[in-house]
Amino acid sequence: MDATEKLIQKISKILEETKTSNATHIRKLKELSLLLFSKRSPNQSPQIPNSFQFTSAFCKSLTPLFLFQRRSASAERVVKFVSVFAASTTARDGKENEGAGAAGDGFLEEFLRFLMTASLAANKSVRFRACQIISEVFFSMF
């Protein structure tokens, strides 16, 4: 199993745990932020930035959410969590996260690009979820 697959599994586990309750969101936001802003692993290719690898894994982990046709409470909690996380990546400051702004901005830009592509999909459920997440991200930023 390579590093990207492990990252997908970690992110999927976090998203799965956010389905159950809003009470876990703060703790899971911290865990997901640590994955995004963690140092580059020694076996990671120098051509692939950490934020790109994370964004790719994050989008792959999020894909099953787009197939829910109904607005269930668990899906709504994941949408809210994902939007708050995406919005929070640009608002990071402080000495402990120095240099994390570029990684966060890169993540948000790539994530919104993924959502914009999904908003043009033929499937109505996929378009709905993509637009819902985009809307929630913008509301979470202000």
C-alpha positions as CSV (number, residue, x, y, z in Angstrom):
1,M,0.0,0.0,0.0
2,D,1.5,3.3,-1.0
3,A,1.4,6.6,0.9
4,T,-1.6,8.0,-1.1
5,E,-3.7,5.0,-0.3
6,K,-2.9,5.3,3.4
7,L,-3.8,9.0,3.2
8,I,-7.1,8.1,1.6
9,Q,-7.9,5.6,4.3
10,K,-7.0,8.1,7.1
11,I,-9.2,10.8,5.5
12,S,-12.1,8.4,4.9
13,K,-11.9,7.3,8.5
14,I,-12.1,10.9,9.7
15,L,-15.1,11.6,7.4
16,E,-16.8,8.5,8.5
17,E,-16.5,9.5,12.2
18,T,-17.9,13.0,11.4
19,K,-21.2,11.4,10.2
20,T,-22.3,10.4,13.7
21,S,-22.2,13.7,15.6
22,N,-21.3,17.4,15.4
23,A,-19.5,17.0,18.7
24,T,-16.5,15.3,17.1
25,H,-16.0,18.0,14.4
26,I,-13.5,20.2,16.3
27,R,-11.3,17.3,17.1
28,K,-11.5,15.9,13.6
29,L,-10.8,19.3,12.1
30,K,-7.5,19.3,14.1
31,E,-6.7,15.7,12.8
32,L,-7.4,16.7,9.2
33,S,-5.4,19.9,9.5
34,L,-2.4,17.9,10.8
35,L,-2.6,15.7,7.8
36,L,-2.7,18.7,5.4
37,F,0.0,20.7,7.1
38,S,2.3,17.8,8.1
39,K,5.9,17.7,6.9
40,R,6.8,16.1,3.6
41,S,7.5,12.4,4.1
42,P,11.0,11.2,3.0
43,N,9.6,8.8,0.3
44,Q,7.3,11.5,-1.2
45,S,8.3,12.7,-4.6
46,P,9.8,16.2,-4.5
47,Q,7.8,17.1,-7.7
48,I,4.4,16.6,-5.9
49,P,3.6,19.2,-3.2
50,N,2.1,17.9,0.0
51,S,-1.1,20.0,-0.5
52,F,-1.6,18.4,-4.0
53,Q,-1.3,14.9,-2.7
54,F,-3.6,15.7,0.2
55,T,-6.2,17.4,-2.1
56,S,-6.2,14.4,-4.4
57,A,-6.7,12.0,-1.6
58,F,-9.4,14.2,0.0
59,C,-11.4,14.4,-3.2
60,K,-11.2,10.7,-3.7
61,S,-12.4,10.1,-0.1
62,L,-15.3,12.5,-0.5
63,T,-16.6,11.0,-3.8
64,P,-19.1,8.6,-2.1
65,L,-20.9,11.6,-0.6
66,F,-21.9,12.7,-4.0
67,L,-23.9,9.6,-4.6
68,F,-26.4,10.2,-1.8
69,Q,-29.7,11.2,-3.4
70,R,-31.4,12.4,-0.3
71,R,-30.5,14.9,2.3
72,S,-29.8,12.7,5.3
73,A,-28.6,14.0,8.6
74,S,-25.3,12.2,8.3
75,A,-24.6,13.5,4.8
76,E,-25.4,17.0,6.0
77,R,-23.0,16.7,8.9
78,V,-20.2,15.6,6.5
79,V,-21.0,18.5,4.1
80,K,-20.8,21.0,7.0
81,F,-17.6,19.5,8.3
82,V,-15.9,19.5,4.9
83,S,-17.0,23.1,4.2
84,V,-15.7,24.4,7.6
85,F,-12.4,22.5,7.0
86,A,-11.9,24.0,3.6
87,A,-12.7,27.5,4.8
88,S,-10.4,27.1,7.8
89,T,-7.4,26.2,5.7
90,T,-7.0,29.8,4.5
91,A,-7.5,31.4,8.0
92,R,-4.5,29.8,9.6
93,D,-1.9,32.0,11.2
94,G,0.5,31.9,14.0
95,K,4.1,30.8,14.5
96,E,3.3,27.1,14.7
97,N,1.7,27.1,11.3
98,E,4.2,29.3,9.6
99,G,4.3,28.6,5.9
100,A,0.9,26.7,6.1
101,G,-0.9,29.5,4.3
102,A,0.4,28.5,0.9
103,A,-0.6,24.9,1.5
104,G,-4.0,25.9,2.7
105,D,-4.6,28.2,-0.2
106,G,-3.4,25.6,-2.6
107,F,-5.8,23.1,-1.1
108,L,-8.8,25.4,-1.2
109,E,-8.1,26.4,-4.8
110,E,-7.8,22.7,-6.0
111,F,-10.8,21.6,-3.9
112,L,-13.0,24.4,-5.4
113,R,-11.7,23.4,-8.9
114,F,-12.8,19.8,-8.2
115,L,-16.2,21.0,-7.0
116,M,-16.7,23.3,-10.0
117,T,-16.0,20.3,-12.3
118,A,-18.5,18.2,-10.3
119,S,-21.1,21.0,-10.5
120,L,-21.1,20.4,-14.3
121,A,-21.8,16.6,-14.0
122,A,-24.7,14.9,-15.8
123,N,-25.9,13.3,-12.5
124,K,-28.3,15.6,-10.6
125,S,-27.2,14.3,-7.2
126,V,-23.5,15.1,-8.0
127,R,-24.4,18.6,-9.2
128,F,-26.5,19.2,-6.0
129,R,-23.8,18.1,-3.6
130,A,-21.1,20.1,-5.4
131,C,-23.1,23.2,-5.3
132,Q,-24.1,22.6,-1.7
133,I,-20.5,22.3,-0.6
134,I,-19.4,25.3,-2.6
135,S,-22.2,27.3,-1.0
136,E,-21.3,26.1,2.5
137,V,-17.6,26.9,2.0
138,F,-18.4,30.5,1.1
139,F,-20.8,30.8,4.0
140,S,-18.1,29.4,6.4
141,M,-15.5,31.9,5.2
142,F,-17.5,34.9,6.4
